[in-house]
Amino acid sequence: MLSDWFQNAWTTLFFFIIRPMWKWILHRVTGKCELLRVTYEERQGAKRTLRIERSLKLSNVSYLHQLSIEEDVDILGAAEEVMKLKQIIPEVHMKFRRDFQDCMCQICGYKRLKREIEVMRKTPYSQENSEHEEKLMQLWEILMPDQKLDARKSKQWSIIGFQGEDPLTDFRGMGILGLNQLLYFALQYSDQCKHLLSRSHHPKYGYSFAIVGINLTNLIYSGLVEGSLRTHFYNMAEKAPRIQDFHEVYCHVFWEFDKFWFEEEPEDIMQFGPLRDKFNRKLLHKLSKSQTILHSDFQRKK
């Protein structure tokens, strides 16, 4: 209880007294506000955008703080307003407007991406939805081109790693997002996807391909919501990240998890939970480094 009190007291002291005082001193010494200093000190990428984002979030100026919250910001107008508030002379600091706009584009784009992904996750798979059914059948046809599906509900679904006779039950946790990501991988990287499916049938280290894929969708969804994926997206995309970029992360993570799984040589599939958590810790550690980009070696189909 006492330690909590000290922690709260220190947090209050830092954010309301020490930090503002230090910012004031730096402003007096350098002649630049915090936002301007960041654009001078950091090159384009995650380190700069994360510092801009943090500065806005912690600002005592309501307009600046609001910029860190809103998704749909007039980015051009926001840059002009910030320059007025902070008395940044455009003729002197010619790069600031563009650099700040780029950062805001990434910050707002990340929030919009979270919103779009959340809509997919909350959209349940429906057998009554013809688009959902077409996607599921397309997934089968890509992964099993030489084997015809006997019926909509079939034990054959276990070949590509679903648990029961009807895959819709496996999509409940991640909704249509789980299927969209499996299909994206199969469409864009069919050779690599079928390679992983083949490896998933290993007699000793095999795993349920589709179920693992849905679990990895959950893993990167958590990274998106909790913010760890900002490092990748702020380094990878000069502007706003797109849904396709999120799917590319999925393909990379699936490929890397398969390698990790075989390197660990699990005793059986019951080791999946602990190994998934270990893999996630490694991924989070990688994303904690400011220069990280989750890059895959394979190329998208033309």
C-alpha positions as CSV (number, residue, x, y, z in Angstrom):
1,M,0.0,0.0,0.0
2,L,2.8,2.4,1.0
3,S,4.8,1.6,-2.2
4,D,1.7,2.4,-4.3
5,W,1.4,5.7,-2.5
6,F,5.0,6.5,-3.3
7,Q,4.6,5.4,-6.9
8,N,1.5,7.6,-7.4
9,A,3.3,10.6,-5.7
10,W,6.3,10.2,-7.9
11,T,4.1,10.0,-11.1
12,T,2.3,13.1,-10.1
13,L,5.5,14.9,-9.3
14,F,7.1,13.9,-12.5
15,F,4.3,14.7,-14.9
16,F,3.1,17.9,-13.2
17,I,6.3,19.5,-11.9
18,I,9.6,17.8,-13.1
19,R,8.6,17.2,-16.8
20,P,7.1,20.7,-17.4
21,M,10.1,22.3,-15.7
22,W,12.6,20.3,-17.8
23,K,10.7,21.1,-21.0
24,W,10.8,24.8,-20.0
25,I,14.6,24.7,-19.4
26,L,15.2,22.9,-22.7
27,H,13.0,25.4,-24.5
28,R,15.0,28.3,-23.1
29,V,18.4,26.8,-23.8
30,T,17.6,25.5,-27.4
31,G,15.0,28.0,-28.5
32,K,12.8,25.1,-29.6
33,C,9.7,23.5,-28.2
34,E,9.6,19.7,-27.6
35,L,7.8,18.9,-30.8
36,L,10.3,20.9,-32.8
37,R,13.3,19.4,-31.1
38,V,12.0,15.9,-31.9
39,T,11.8,16.6,-35.6
40,Y,15.4,17.9,-35.5
41,E,16.7,15.1,-33.4
42,E,15.1,12.0,-35.0
43,R,15.0,10.8,-38.5
44,Q,11.7,9.6,-40.1
45,G,10.5,6.3,-38.5
46,A,9.1,4.9,-35.3
47,K,11.4,6.7,-32.9
48,R,10.3,10.1,-34.2
49,T,6.6,9.3,-34.4
50,L,6.5,7.6,-31.0
51,R,8.1,10.7,-29.4
52,I,5.7,13.0,-31.2
53,E,2.8,10.8,-30.1
54,R,4.0,10.8,-26.5
55,S,4.6,14.5,-26.4
56,L,1.0,15.2,-27.6
57,K,-0.5,12.7,-25.2
58,L,1.3,14.3,-22.2
59,S,0.7,17.9,-23.3
60,N,-1.1,20.2,-20.9
61,V,-2.4,22.1,-23.9
62,S,-5.9,20.7,-24.5
63,Y,-5.7,21.1,-28.3
64,L,-2.4,19.1,-28.5
65,H,-3.7,16.4,-26.1
66,Q,-6.8,16.1,-28.2
67,L,-4.7,15.4,-31.3
68,S,-3.3,12.3,-29.6
69,I,-6.9,11.0,-29.1
70,E,-8.8,11.8,-32.3
71,E,-8.7,9.4,-35.3
72,D,-9.9,11.8,-38.0
73,V,-7.7,14.9,-37.8
74,D,-7.4,17.6,-40.3
75,I,-3.7,17.0,-40.6
76,L,-2.9,20.1,-42.7
77,G,-4.9,22.3,-40.4
78,A,-3.4,20.7,-37.3
79,A,0.1,21.4,-38.5
80,E,-0.7,25.1,-39.0
81,E,-2.4,25.3,-35.6
82,V,0.5,23.7,-33.8
83,M,3.0,26.1,-35.5
84,K,0.9,29.0,-34.2
85,L,0.5,27.6,-30.7
86,K,4.3,26.9,-30.5
87,Q,5.3,30.0,-32.4
88,I,7.3,27.9,-34.9
89,I,8.3,30.1,-37.8
90,P,7.9,28.2,-41.1
91,E,10.6,30.2,-42.9
92,V,13.1,29.3,-40.2
93,H,12.0,25.7,-39.5
94,M,11.1,24.6,-43.1
95,K,10.9,20.9,-42.4
96,F,8.7,20.9,-39.4
97,R,5.3,21.2,-41.2
98,R,6.0,18.2,-43.4
99,D,7.6,16.1,-40.7
100,F,4.8,16.8,-38.2
101,Q,2.2,16.0,-40.9
102,D,3.9,12.6,-41.7
103,C,3.8,11.7,-38.0
104,M,0.2,12.6,-37.6
105,C,-0.7,10.7,-40.7
106,Q,0.9,7.6,-39.2
107,I,-0.6,8.2,-35.7
108,C,-4.2,8.7,-37.1
109,G,-3.8,5.9,-39.6
110,Y,-2.8,3.4,-36.9
111,K,-6.0,4.3,-35.0
112,R,-8.2,3.9,-38.1
113,L,-6.5,0.6,-38.7
114,K,-7.4,-0.6,-35.2
115,R,-11.0,0.5,-35.8
116,E,-11.2,-1.4,-39.2
117,I,-9.6,-4.6,-37.7
118,E,-12.0,-4.4,-34.8
119,V,-15.0,-4.4,-37.1
120,M,-13.7,-7.5,-38.8
121,R,-13.0,-9.3,-35.5
122,K,-16.5,-8.5,-34.3
123,T,-18.1,-9.7,-37.5
124,P,-19.1,-13.4,-36.9
125,Y,-18.6,-16.0,-39.6
126,S,-22.1,-16.7,-41.0
127,Q,-23.0,-19.7,-43.2
128,E,-25.9,-17.5,-44.5
129,N,-23.4,-15.0,-45.8
130,S,-22.5,-16.0,-49.4
131,E,-19.3,-13.9,-49.3
132,H,-18.1,-15.8,-46.2
133,E,-18.9,-19.1,-47.7
134,E,-17.1,-18.2,-51.0
135,K,-14.0,-17.3,-49.0
136,L,-14.0,-20.5,-47.1
137,M,-14.4,-22.6,-50.3
138,Q,-11.6,-20.6,-51.9
139,L,-9.3,-21.3,-49.0
140,W,-9.9,-25.1,-49.5
141,E,-9.4,-24.9,-53.3
142,I,-6.1,-23.1,-52.9
143,L,-4.7,-25.4,-50.2
144,M,-6.1,-28.6,-51.5
145,P,-6.3,-28.1,-55.3
146,D,-6.2,-31.9,-56.0
147,Q,-8.8,-33.0,-53.6
148,K,-12.5,-32.2,-53.9
149,L,-14.5,-31.4,-50.7
150,D,-17.2,-34.0,-50.3
151,A,-19.6,-31.8,-48.5
152,R,-19.9,-28.4,-46.8
153,K,-19.7,-30.2,-43.4
154,S,-17.0,-32.8,-43.6
155,K,-14.2,-34.4,-41.6
156,Q,-12.0,-33.3,-44.5
157,W,-11.7,-29.9,-43.0
158,S,-9.3,-31.4,-40.4
159,I,-6.7,-31.9,-43.3
160,I,-6.1,-28.1,-43.3
161,G,-6.3,-27.9,-39.5
162,F,-9.9,-27.2,-38.5
163,Q,-11.2,-28.9,-35.3
164,G,-14.6,-30.1,-36.4
165,E,-16.7,-30.8,-39.4
166,D,-17.8,-27.2,-39.7
167,P,-15.0,-24.5,-39.7
168,L,-17.4,-21.8,-38.6
169,T,-17.1,-22.9,-35.0
170,D,-13.4,-22.2,-35.1
171,F,-13.8,-18.6,-36.2
172,R,-15.9,-17.6,-33.2
173,G,-13.0,-16.0,-31.3
174,M,-11.6,-13.8,-34.2
175,G,-14.7,-13.6,-36.4
176,I,-14.2,-13.1,-40.1
177,L,-10.8,-11.6,-39.5
178,G,-9.4,-15.1,-38.8
179,L,-10.6,-16.3,-42.2
180,N,-9.5,-13.2,-44.1
181,Q,-6.0,-13.6,-42.8
182,L,-5.8,-17.3,-43.7
183,L,-7.1,-16.5,-47.2
184,Y,-4.8,-13.6,-47.7
185,F,-1.8,-15.8,-46.9
186,A,-3.1,-18.5,-49.2
187,L,-3.8,-16.0,-52.1
188,Q,-0.7,-13.9,-51.9
189,Y,1.9,-16.5,-50.9
190,S,0.3,-19.8,-52.0
191,D,3.5,-21.7,-52.3
192,Q,4.7,-20.7,-48.8
193,C,1.3,-21.3,-47.3
194,K,1.0,-24.8,-48.7
195,H,4.6,-25.4,-47.5
196,L,3.5,-24.6,-44.0
197,L,0.4,-26.8,-44.4
198,S,2.7,-29.7,-45.4
199,R,4.9,-29.1,-42.4
200,S,1.9,-29.0,-40.1
201,H,1.3,-32.7,-41.0
202,H,4.7,-33.7,-39.6
203,P,4.3,-37.1,-37.8
204,K,6.0,-35.8,-34.7
205,Y,5.9,-32.0,-34.6
206,G,2.7,-31.5,-36.5
207,Y,0.1,-28.9,-35.6
208,S,-3.4,-27.9,-36.7
209,F,-2.7,-25.4,-39.4
210,A,-5.9,-23.4,-39.4
211,I,-6.3,-23.4,-35.7
212,V,-2.7,-22.1,-35.2
213,G,-3.4,-19.5,-37.9
214,I,-6.4,-18.2,-36.0
215,N,-4.4,-18.2,-32.8
216,L,-1.7,-16.1,-34.5
217,T,-4.4,-13.7,-35.7
218,N,-5.3,-13.2,-32.0
219,L,-1.7,-12.7,-31.2
220,I,-1.1,-9.9,-33.7
221,Y,-4.5,-8.4,-33.0
222,S,-3.4,-8.0,-29.3
223,G,-0.2,-6.4,-30.5
224,L,-2.2,-4.0,-32.6
225,V,-4.6,-3.0,-29.8
226,E,-1.9,-2.8,-27.1
227,G,0.3,-0.8,-29.3
228,S,3.5,-2.9,-29.7
229,L,3.0,-3.1,-33.5
230,R,3.3,0.7,-33.8
231,T,7.1,0.2,-34.0
232,H,6.7,-1.9,-37.2
233,F,4.1,0.3,-38.8
234,Y,5.8,3.6,-38.0
235,N,9.0,2.3,-39.6
236,M,7.4,0.5,-42.5
237,A,4.8,3.0,-43.7
238,E,5.7,6.6,-44.5
239,K,2.0,7.4,-44.4
240,A,-1.0,5.6,-42.9
241,P,-0.8,1.8,-42.6
242,R,-3.5,-0.2,-44.4
243,I,-5.3,-3.5,-43.7
244,Q,-3.1,-5.2,-46.3
245,D,-0.1,-4.1,-44.2
246,F,-1.7,-5.8,-41.2
247,H,-2.2,-9.0,-43.2
248,E,1.5,-8.9,-44.2
249,V,2.4,-8.9,-40.5
250,Y,0.3,-12.0,-40.1
251,C,2.1,-13.8,-43.0
252,H,5.5,-12.9,-41.5
253,V,4.4,-14.1,-38.0
254,F,3.0,-17.4,-39.2
255,W,6.2,-18.1,-41.2
256,E,8.4,-17.3,-38.2
257,F,6.2,-19.2,-35.7
258,D,6.5,-22.4,-37.9
259,K,10.3,-22.1,-37.8
260,F,10.2,-21.5,-34.0
261,W,7.9,-24.4,-33.4
262,F,10.2,-26.9,-35.2
263,E,13.3,-25.5,-33.5
264,E,11.7,-26.0,-30.1
265,E,10.9,-29.7,-31.0
266,P,7.8,-29.9,-28.8
267,E,6.8,-33.1,-27.2
268,D,3.2,-32.8,-28.4
269,I,0.5,-30.3,-29.4
270,M,-0.2,-29.7,-25.7
271,Q,3.0,-27.5,-25.7
272,F,1.3,-25.1,-28.1
273,G,0.1,-22.7,-25.4
274,P,3.4,-22.2,-23.6
275,L,5.4,-22.1,-26.8
276,R,3.0,-19.5,-28.3
277,D,3.5,-17.4,-25.2
278,K,7.3,-17.8,-25.5
279,F,7.2,-16.8,-29.2
280,N,5.1,-13.8,-28.3
281,R,7.6,-12.7,-25.8
282,K,10.3,-12.9,-28.4
283,L,8.2,-10.9,-30.8
284,L,7.5,-8.2,-28.3
285,H,11.2,-8.0,-27.4
286,K,11.9,-7.5,-31.1
287,L,9.2,-4.8,-31.4
288,S,10.6,-3.0,-28.4
289,K,13.7,-2.0,-30.5
290,S,13.1,1.2,-32.3
291,Q,14.4,0.1,-35.7
292,T,12.3,-3.0,-36.0
293,I,10.5,-3.9,-39.2
294,L,8.8,-7.3,-39.5
295,H,10.1,-8.2,-43.0
296,S,9.5,-11.5,-44.8
297,D,11.9,-12.9,-47.4
298,F,9.3,-14.3,-49.7
299,Q,7.6,-12.1,-52.4
300,R,3.9,-11.5,-53.0
301,K,2.4,-13.1,-56.1
302,K,2.1,-10.8,-59.1
